[in-house]
Every structure is written in structure tokens, then in C-alpha cells.
Amino acid sequence: MLLRVRAAVAQLAAGLGAQPPAEPRGGGAGAGPGRGSPPPAAFCRPAFLQLTPEELRRADDHTGRAVQSPRDSRGRLPWSTGYAEVINAGKSQHNEDQACCEVVFVEQRPSPRGSLAPREGSRELDGGRKGFYFHYWALFDGHAGSGAAVMASERLHLHICEQLRDLVEILQDPSPPPICLPHDTKTGSADPTQVSHTEDHGEAPNDAVPRFHLEKAVSHESLVVGAIENAFKHMPAASLCPQDEQIERERASQHLAGGCCALAAIYLMGKFYVANAGDSRAIIIRNGEIIPMSREFTPETERQRLQFLALLRPELLGKEFTHLEFPRRIQPKELGKKVLYRDQNMNGWAYKKIEEDDLKFPLIFGEGKKARMMATIGVTRGLGDHDLKVFSSNIHIKPFLSCFPEVRVYDLTQYEHCPDDVLVLGTDGLWDVTNDQEVAAVVMEVLTSYEPNDPCRYTMVAQELVVRSRGVLKERGWRLANDKLGSGDDISVFVIPLGGPGNYT
């Protein structure tokens, strides 16, 4: 154990720290992850960048760190979205960030026998297909390899699409969502808004009064949030794997290593749904105001959740860690003394008498960006990492890593947006050295230098954010304008105008 602790502390001290489809992606009966999907590709860059072989070589150069953006943002990305990326300064062989931008068609799932005719207000597209579209942007920050990030960039939007297929008519109907969906059996209810009141296959009398009433208000918005959450983890069809479970199943056959943080923005029916699992972040800049649309999930921000799980399942700690937190490592000479501590229920600090168990290595070690869980990983949510263990041990980290995202909602219909109002998505390479106010300042500075109807302006914002966070290469490494150390991490940025397509002209 002592050798493992020394190795972990040493790591900490060292600073651990193709062409897109012609039509929108579909979610028809034959579509979906795990069903006819190609195996995950080897390392690649986002297809919408359309990089030539020479550009790919430049993009992979850790010394030059050339910034990459789509050639024709207006023609390739929805809403004239801006995008830019740059590789790290040498901490990994390849750029482990991945990005995806899609317009996805959600086709209504075939109705079961006995269900009612389509509800009034449901949309039928050309060819008799019923459904709706959603716009999708996502960033995936990989670690310990790019495999999980590549797979997530290829599959997550398809999982979201599959989850939404049951909701096509429901979301287009202003009435409250049904409590139960119809099922494909002879005894199934014909009306999805009604709950059967028969028991033991007997018939309910005509004057029967329902014994159960809806006690909680369920909004259409909450159904979309639930669909996104389930897309990250739970999938109802046996032939479809959850995104995180799919990564686990394919890690052996496809040699899929590592994991990734995931940040996705979904525009659906006038609202943005921003889902975050990891330490990437998103903010909205509206009329100069900064509106956070996510928060970082780190050992410090999720301390109480992690400690509570360790309290309930102490065997996960392998008898080598303690779930309690102390201001510093406890020394054997302090046995019997009273020292400051806090547990899973506390925000403040108190004193406790030190016992033998308190001498174990803390579950959360370090502070700020240096904080690590089990001295191993600095994020607490994400996809993958099924093989990750504490250094030189058989203690798995995955039970403490949650794949569930936090989803925040922004209703575009509640505000009038100008051409300078944007949603910025960035991996942690941006936020490590640039705060919200600095990002907003760059956004306003660049946008005011272009005409409001210039579709390239958002790409220029993304490029400037990446350049300023990367810094300039000097004798002492990459440096910002204030001579502080620039980001040595991979950096990926989306800048999405909130007015949507054609609203500014």
C-alpha cells in the first residue's frame, strides 16, 4: 500500500492532470446503435472538418498545435455553428477530444395492435413518416485513449433518437402525457391515456371509480430530459445496448480502452437541453449576461455522493481507503488525538478522535484541479473506464464513476435573441485557463468585428477562444497573453448562435 500511495502522490506532484450524410440521420425501424452499426472506427477527427491528409498530419503535430476548423461552416454545420479544435502539447499521442454535429430525424415507433388512431396534432412527413427532427452538438473528452470518445461521438445521438421514438405523438400533443403506453397484447388498453382498473382479469363495473389518481405533474420537458438520461445508460430494447454498457461490451472485441466525459446540446421544439457528464462545460451569453448551462463533476464537487456510496459499500474501498475527509493525511502519531474531519452529511468541519481506520488513504485526495478520487482520476462522471483500477491493485474505480448526466433546459421561446447571443460548449482544455467572463469578452469582441449576417463569425469566435486558451509557444512553453501557462490539453469548442437558421437576415 505504501508503494501505491507514493506512486499516486508522485503522479499528483507531476501535474496529473469524412463527409457528413446528405440527409439528416434517421431513427427508423432499422436504425439504431447495435443494429447494423459499423464497428467503432480507429482514431479519427470529426468528419465535418473534412481534413486532407496533409491537414491531418498538421492537426496531429504537438509542436505546431495548428487550430482546425471546418472549411465551410455555413454549408457543413447547422445554424452556421462555429467549431475549432487543437491538439494537446504532448501529453497523449493523439487528440483525445471528439466532436459530433448532426440533424437527426426521430421516426415514430410503429403503433401496437389495438392502439388509437394518431392524436390530433401529430405530424406526418412526406412518404407517410411521422416524427420530428432534433439538432445535436456534442463534445467528448477522452482519457487513457480516444476509443471511448470516438464510439460515443458515433453512437450517442442514435441512442437519444431511439429513446425519443416512443414520445413522437406525446410531445406533439399539448395534453398531459399518458401514465401508461399501450402494449401489444389482446388485453392491452386501447387508450394510452387510460389505466385499466380490472383485477384478476375481471371486468370493472361501469360506475367504477379509479382508485389511483395522478399525484405528480409530468411535463413534456421532463420526458425529454428522461430520454436523454436513459440514452446515456438505459435502453429498453434487448438488441440495443446502453451507451455506457455498449462501451463495456465492445472494449474487449474492439480493444476499446479508457473513457470519456460527454457534453451534449440537443435543440428540440424550441428548447435547448444541455446534458453534461464530466468536467466539460457550457455557458449561454445573452445580451452580455452569462448563464451557466452545466457544472463540472469532479471529486470535490461530488464529494458527498462519493462518500455516501463508500459508506454504504465499504468493500469498494478495498480496505485501503477511508471515505472520511481530513484537511491532510493523518499520521500514525495522531492516533487518539482529535482532528478536523467531515463525512458524507457535512458541509462544515468538526473534530473526531482518530482511530486506526482513519490512517487509510483518503477516498478524495488533493484540492481543486489536482483533486483525485482514489489518487487515480480527476472526474467523477463519464462513459467507459470499465477497466480502470487503482494503481497496482485490484480495486475498480468504475463503481464511483457515474454515467448519468445532469440535464439543464433553456427555453429559446421565452426571449428575443440577437445575433450576438450564443451557446458555447467547451472541453476542459478551454476552461482550465479561461473563465466565463473571459470567454464572454472574447465572444463580444470578435462578433462586433463582423456583420451580423456573416455566417463565418461564429467560426472566428471558436478559433479565437482556442488560440487564446492555447497561447503562444515560447521558451518556457505555451504562454497566454499575461505570460501565464496556457492550456496544454486538447481544446474543442462549439459556438452555437441562439437564433437558429435564417433568423438574423
N, C-alpha and C positions, 0 to 999 in steps of 0.2 A: 504493500500500500504506500509506503514511504517513497519508493521509486516512482510510483504513478503520480503522486502528489508533486514531487519535484519536477517531473516531466511536464505536468499540467501548468505549474507555475512558470516554468521556463518558456512554455509556449505563450502564456499570457504576457510575460515581460517582453517577448519579442514582437508583440503587436498583433495578436491573433486577429487577430482581427480579420427564285423560280417564278415564275409568273403566277399571279393570283387568278382564281377562276373567273371566267367571263360572266357567270351569273352568281347571285348570292348562294352561299352554302345552304343546303336544304336539310329538313328534318323529316323526310317522308318515311314510309313504312320500311324501306330498305336501307335507310341511313342510320348512322349512329355508331359510336365507338364500340369496338369489339366485334362488329358485324361487317365483315368485308373490308375493314380498315387496313391500310398498309402497315407493315411493321414500322416502329419508330425509326426515323432517319438518323444517319450519323450526324456528326457536328455540322451545323449549317448556320447561315444568317437568315433573318426574315426574308421571305420570298419577295415581299413588296419593295425591298431595297433594289432588286434587280442588279446585283453587283456582277461585274465582269470578273474573269479570273484574275486580272491584274488588280482590280479593286479589292477582291477578296484577300489577296496577299497583303495589300496595304492595310486592310482592316485588321489583319492578324499580327501586325507589327507592333510590338510592345514599346519600341523605341520612338517611332514617329507618332503613334497614337492618333492616326488620322480620324477625323469625325466623319461619320457616314450618315447620309440622309437619302430618301427616295429622290430619284431624278425628277419625276413629275408628280408632286404631291397631289395636285388637283385631280389628275387622272387616276391615281392609284389608291388613294386613301379617302374614305368617306368624309364629308364635311370640310374638305381642304385641311384635314388634320395635319399638324406638323409632327415630325419624328426625327430624332437624332440619337446616335449612339457612339460610344468609343470603348475600345478595349482597355483592360487594366494595365498597370505599369509593370507587369511581370509576375504577379502572384499566382497565376494559373496559365496553362499553356494556351487556352483559347478563351474567347469572350464567353462567359457562362451565363450572361443575360440572354433572354429570348423575348421576342415581341410578336403579337398577333393582332391583326385588324381585319374584321370580317363584317359582312352584312348577311344575316342568317334568316332563312325562311323557316318558320315553325308551322308544320302542317298538322292539322287536326288529326288526332288518332281515330281510326275507324270506330264508329259507334257500335256498342254491343247490341245484341238482339233485345228487342223489347223497349229500347230507349225511345224517348220522344223525338219528334222532328226537331231540326236545328232551331235554336232560340231566335227570336226576333233580334236583329242587330248583328248576327254573325256574318262575317264577310266571306264571299265566295269569289275567288280569283279566277282568272282565265283558265279554262280547262277543268272547271269544277273543283279545284283545290281550295279548301277552306283553311285559313290560317292568317298569320301576321308576320311581319319582319321585326327583327331587333338588330341594332348596331352594337358592335362589340369591339372593345380595345382591351388588351391585356399585356402585362409585363411579368416575366418570370425570372427571378434572380436565383440562378443555380449555385450550388456549392458541392464540393467534392466531385466535380464533373458536371457536364452540361446535359447528360442524358435525361434526367427528370424534367428539366426545363424545356427541352425540345419536345418531349412527349406531351407535356401539359399544353404547350403552345399549339400542338396539332389536335388535341382532343377536348380541352375543357369546354369550348364553345359548343361542341357537339353534345356533351353531357347536359349543358344548360338547355339546349334545344329539346333534347329528349324529355327533360323534366317538365318543360312548358307545354308539351303536346296535349296533356290532359286538361289544360287550362284555356285552350283557344276560345271556346264559346263562353266560358265563365268570365274571362277578362273582358270580353266584348259586350257583356250583359251588365247593365247598371244595377240589377237587383243583387241582394246579398249572395255570397257563394253558397252552394248547397252543402249540407252537412255530410252527405254521402254521395258518392258517384255510383251510377248504375253498374251492375255486374252482369256478366254473360251467363246467366242461369235461368231456368224456367221460373224459378221462384223469385227472381230478382225484381226489385221495384222498377216500374216503368218510368216513374217520375223521379229524376235525380234530386229534386228539392224536397222530397218527402221521405220520411223514415218509416219503415214498416213497424206496425205495432202488434203484429201477430206473435204468438208464442207457441212453441211446441207444434208448429205447422198448423195451428188452428186459425180460424178466421176471426178477425176483430169485429165486434158489433158495429153497426153503422153509427151509433151515437158515442163511440169510444172517444175518450179524451186523452190526448197524448200525456204520458207520464213524464216525459223528458222535454225540456224546453232549452233553446239555445241560451246559454248563460254568458257567453263571451262574444264580443263583436269581432268578426273576422273580416278584414278588408281585402280588396283585390291586391293592394300593395303588399300586404303580408304574405299572400300566396306567392308572389314573385320572389320575395325575399327567401321564403322557404324553398322554392325551386332552386335558387342559386346555392343555398346552403347544402341542399341534398346533392346538387351536381358535384360539389367538392368531395362528397363522401358517399351518400346512399343512392343506389339506383334500383328501381323496382323490378326491372326485367332480368330474369336469370341470365340472359345472353349478354347483358351489359354489365361491365364492372364499374364500381365507383372509381372516380378519378384516382384517388389515393390507393385504393385496392388494386386498380389496374397497374399502377406503377409497381406495386408489390409483386403482382403475379408475373410481370414481364421482366423483372430485374434480373432473374437468372437466365431465361432464354435469350434475352436481348443484351445481356451484360450491362444492365441499367444500374448505374451507381449513383450515390448521392441523393440530393433532394433539391427543393427549390421553394422560395417564397413566391406567392401569387398575388397579383393585384389586378383586378378586372373592373372595367366600367361597362355597364350594359344600359343602352338607351332603349326604352320600351314605353310606348304610349304616353309620351310627354314627360317621362321621368327618367332620371339617371339613378342607377343602382350601382354603388361602388363597393366591391367586395374585396377585403384585404385579409390575407393570411401570411403574416411575416413582418418585415421591417421596411418594405417599400411604403411610399406614402402618396396621397393625393390631396390637392387643395383646389378650391374654386376661387378665382379672382373676379369679383363682380363690382364694377364701379369703384375700383381701388380697395374694396373690402376683401379680407381674406377669410374664407370659410373652410375649415378643415373637413375633409371627407374621409379621413381614416386616422388611425393611430398605430404606432409601432408596437409590435408584440415581441417583447424581449424578456429576459429573466427578471429584470426589475419591474417592468410594467405588469407582469403576470405572476409576481412573487406569491401572492396569496393562493391563486389557483394551483400552482405547483406544490406549494407546501401542504395544501389540503389533500391533494392526491397522495403525496408521500405519507401523510398521517394515516390515511385510510389504507394504503397499500405499502407498508414499510418494507416488504420483501423486494419491492422495486429498487430500493436503495442498496441492495446487496450487502447490508451490514457494514458498509464503508462510508456512508454519508448520513448526515443528520438534516432533518427538514427545518430545524430551527435556524434563525439568522442571528449572528452576533456582529458587532462592529468590526471585529477582526478575528483571526484564528485564535482559538482557545489553546493555551499551553498546559501541559500536564501539571506544572507547578500551581495552576489556578484551581485545581480540584478542591471543592469545599468552599471556595470563595463565591461571593455574589457578583455577577457580571451582567451588563446590559444585554438584553435579548428581545426578540419578538417572534411570535408564531403566526399561523395562518389567519388568526382572528384579529390581529393587531395592526394598526397603522402607527401607533406610538410605541415607545420603548418602556421596558420595565426591567427589574433585576431578578435573577434566579440563581439558585445555588448550583454551581457547576458539578455535573456528575460524569461518570465515565463515558456515557454515550455522547456527551457534548464535545468530546475530543475528536470525533469523526470529522471528515472533510465536509464543509457546508454544501448543501444542495445548490445554492446560488453563491458564486464566488466572484469577487470583483465589483466594480462600480461603473455606471454609465455604459459607454460603448465597449468597455473592457469586461463587462459582466458576462459570465459564462454559467450555463447550467451543467452541473457535474464536471466543471472545468473542461467542457468539450465544445459546446455550441452556444452561439450568442443570439439565436432566435428561438421562439417557442411555438410558432405556428408555421405550417407549410405542408408541402406534399413530398412524399418519398421518405428518405432517411431510414428505411426499414432495417438496414444492416448496421446502422450507426451504433457503436458501443463506446463506453468509457475506455480510454487508452489502456491497453494491456490488461483488459478484464473481460468478463462475460456479461457485464451489466448493460442492458439495452437502454438507449435513450428514447426510443420511439414512444413508449407509453406516456411520456410527458409532452411530446410534440403533438399539438392538435392540428388537424387538417381543416377544421371548421373556420370559415371566415367571419369577420364582422362586416355586416352589410349596412351601409348608410344610404339614405334616399334623398334626392334633390329633385323637387318638382319644378321643371322649367316653365310650366304654365302660370306659375304664381308671380313671375317677374317679367319685366321687359328688359331684354338683354341687348347690349350694344355690341359692335364688332370687336371691342377690346375685352369682352368678358370670356374667360376661358377656364377649362378644367385642365390642370397639369397633373400628369401621372409620372412618377419618377422612382427608379430603384434607389437603394440606399447610397449608392455612389454619389448621387446628387445631394441628398440631404445630410450626408456626413459632414459636408463643408459649407453648405448653403442653407440658410434658414428661410422660413416662409416669407419674411419681409424682403429679403434679398431677391428671392425668386419673383415676387410681385414687382419689385423695382425693375428687374430685367424685362419682364413681360411688358410693362408700360413703356419703358424706354424704347424697346425695339418696335412695338406696334405703332407708336406715334410717328415713327420714321417711314411708315409705308401707308399707302392709300387704303382706306377701309375695305375696299372690294378686291384688293390684291390677294389672290389665293396663296401666294408664297410666303406671306408674312408670318404665318404660324410655324412654318418650317424654319424660318430665320430665328424665331424665338427659341425653338427647341435646340438649334445649333448653338446659339449664344449661351444658353443655360449649360450645355455640355462643355463648351470651351471654357467658360469662366470657372466651372467646378473642377475641370481637369487642370487648368493652369498652364503655365509655360515651363518647358524643360530648361533648367539652369544647372549650375554645377552641383547644387545641393538638392537635386531632384525637381519634381514638378511643383511649381510655386504659384500661388494666387497673386492677384494684383497687390495685396497687402503684404506679400512675401511670406505668408503663412503656407504651410504644406497643403498642396492641392490633393484632390482625391486620386488615390492610386488604384481604386476599384473600377470595375466595369460600370459604365454610366449609360442608362437608357431613359429617354424622355418622350412622352406624348404631350402635345399641346392641342387640345380639342376646343374649337370655338363653340360657345353655348347656343348660338343662334341656329345651328344646323345648316343644311344646304339651301342656298338661294335666299336666305332671309335678309341678307345685307345689301342686296342690289336692287 
